[in-house]
Amino acid sequence: MCRLIWGFCLVTVLSIYGCGDGTQSNAAEGDVVNLITEGQPDATVPMDQADSDRPDEPGDIPPADLPTTMSCDELTARWPSDWVSLEAAVLELVNERRASMQDCGSAGRFSPVPPLEGHPLLDCAARRHSLDMAQRGFFDHVNPDGDAPDARILVTGYQPRAMGENIAAGAMTADDVVEGWMNSDGHCRNIMDGSFQQLGVGYIFDADVQYNRYWTQVFGTERN
């Protein structure tokens, strides 16, 4: 018997014009940043799974040897290929969902929307956050230093007009994590949001941390 720990949270940061709400952020002057957080890492799903049925544990580099302070180019060069494959699978699965109508429960029904394109800077932001959660033992959109998704995205050099983030912990496969997000109304809405054009994904595995596997999706649309 293994216990698969799930946690899903949502923060969407959308850039619009109007009066601010006092939220602290690094958005451009004149933008309103709306932070919406729902869900906590409090659901536990028991699963019976023989060891032979489990996916291989990907990655030759311990996450502790990948500091979040590395440049995006360095992080890309050192990122394990097995992790890259799982991240690519998440992008593919997300685009499959976006290609058809989806019912996101309380968030509404969504018509098909164009596919998302992968973006290396969003990958960098997502990977850094997954690493940070594993290395410092937290599960949240705001890290212990107080950095929120907008700060993590901007520091990569990506200039967003709209951005959002989904996170998860414990899911063993790309199918599992996308299915979990699609079954959570707010996360489903992020995935089906037609205002997003690009996606970055960050996956890490570490046998020595609480949830073993951390996943981050970073959605974005660049400024023209």
N, C-alpha and C positions, 0 to 999 in steps of 0.2 A: 504494500500500500504506500503510495506516495501522496503527499498533500501539495496540491498545486495552488500557490498563492496568487491571487489576482488583485490588482489594484488599477483602477482607471480614474484619471482626473482630466479635467478639461480647462484650458485657458484659451480664450480667443481674444485676440487683440486686433481690432479693426480701426482703420484710419478713416475718420470722417471729419467734416468741418463743422464747427459750432462752438459752443461754450464748453470748457473743460469741466471735469467733475472733481478735480483735486487729486486725482490719482497720480502718483509719482511714476515717471517713465522717461525713457530716452527718445520718445517719438519726436518727430519734427514739430517745430512751433506751428500752432494752428490745428494740430491733430488732436482728436479726442481718443483717449485710450480707455476702452471698456474691458475690465477684467471680470470674467465669469468663471467661477470655480465650482464644480459639483463632483460629488463622489469622493470616497476615501479608500485607501487600500485595506478594506476590512472584510472582504468576501473571501471565504476559503472554500475551494472546490475539491473534494476528495476524488481521486482517480485511481483505479486499479490498473497498473501497467507493468508488465514484466520488463526486466532490464533489457532483454533482447529487443523489445519494441521501442525503446527510447531512442531518440536521434543521437548521433554521435555528438559529443561535446566539442563544439567548434572552437578554433583559435589556438595558435601555438604560443601566443604571447600573453602572460598574465596581465590582466588589466592594470595592476599596480605599476607595471613597467611602461604604461602609456599615460604620461602626465597630461592633464587637461590644459596645461600651459603651452603645449606644443603648437606650432603653427598648423594651419589647415593642411598645407602641403606635406609637412612632416607626418601628420596624423594619417593622411591618405596613404602615404608611402608605407607606413608601418601597420596599417589596419589588416587583420587576418582575412585571407580570401574567403574563408568559410563564413565569416560574419558578413562580408560584402554580398555573398550569394543570398543569405537570408534577408538582408535589407532589400535587395533587388526583387526578391519574391514578394515582399510586402508591397512595394510599389506596383507590381503587376497585379496583385490581388485587389488592391485599392482601385485600380483603373478598371478592373472587371466589374466591381460594384458600381462605379460611377457610370458605366455604360448602360445601366438599366435602372428603371424606377425602383426606389427604395423607400420603405416605410420606417421612419426614424421615431416612431411612437409619438411622445409628447412634442417632439421637435418638428413634426409634420412629415408629409410625404414629399419626396424629392424626385423630379423628373431627371432623366439622364443628362449628364454634364460632360464636357470635354475631358479627356484624360489629363492627368498631371504629368509634368516632365520632371525628371530628377534634376537636382541642382547641387553641385559640389559644396557650395557654401552652406546650404541648408543641411546637407549631410554632415558637415563639420559641426554645426551647432547641435544637431541631434546626437552625434557621437560623443561630443564633450559632455552633454548633459547626462546621457546614460552612464558614462564613465564616472562622472561626479557623484551620481546617486549611489553607485556601487562602492566607490572608494570611501565616501564619507557617510554611508549608511543612512540615507534619508530617501523619502519618496514624496516628491513635491515638485511643483513648477518653480518655486522660489528656493534657491539654494541657501545654505547657511550664511553666506555672505550678503544675502538680500538681493541677489541678481535674479530678475524675472526673465521670461522668454524674450522680451524685446531687447534687453541688454545683451543677451547671449547671441542673438541673431545679428544685431548691429555691429558687434565687435568683429564679426567675420568679414565685414565689408559689404554685406548684402544690404541693399536699401529698400525696405519694404513699403508698399502701399497698404497691404493687408497681410496679416500673419496669424497663425494659430498653432497650437501644440496639443498633442495627445501623448500620454505616457502610460506604460503598463509594466508590471513586474511579475515574473513567474511563468509566463506563457512559454511553452517549449518549442513551438513551431510558428512559422509565419501564418499558417492557416488559423492556428489557435488565437493568435493575438488579433488578427483582423476580424475574426468572428466575434471575439469579445468586444472589440470596439463597436462593431456594427450592432451589437445587442445592447449598447448603452446609448441612450437617445442623444445626448450632447456630443458624444464622440462620433456617432453616425452622422450627425449634422455637419461636423467639421469635415468628414470624409466626403460628404456630398455637396459641400459648399462650392457653388460655381464661380465664386469670386476668387478662389485660389487657383493658381496656374502651375505651381511648382511644389515639389515635396522633397524633403530630406528625411532619411531614416537612420537611426543609430541603434545598433544591437550590440550588447556585450554579454559574455558568459564568464562567471567567476564562481567556482565551486565553494569558495571560502566566505561568501557573503550571504545575507539573509535569504534573498529571493533567487539567487543564482543567475537569473536572466533579467536584463532590463532593456526596455524598448522605448524609443522616443520617435515620434513623428513631428516634424516641423513643416508647416504649410506656409506658403508665401506667394505674393504677387509683387513683382518689382515695380518701383516707380518708373515712369516713362522719362 
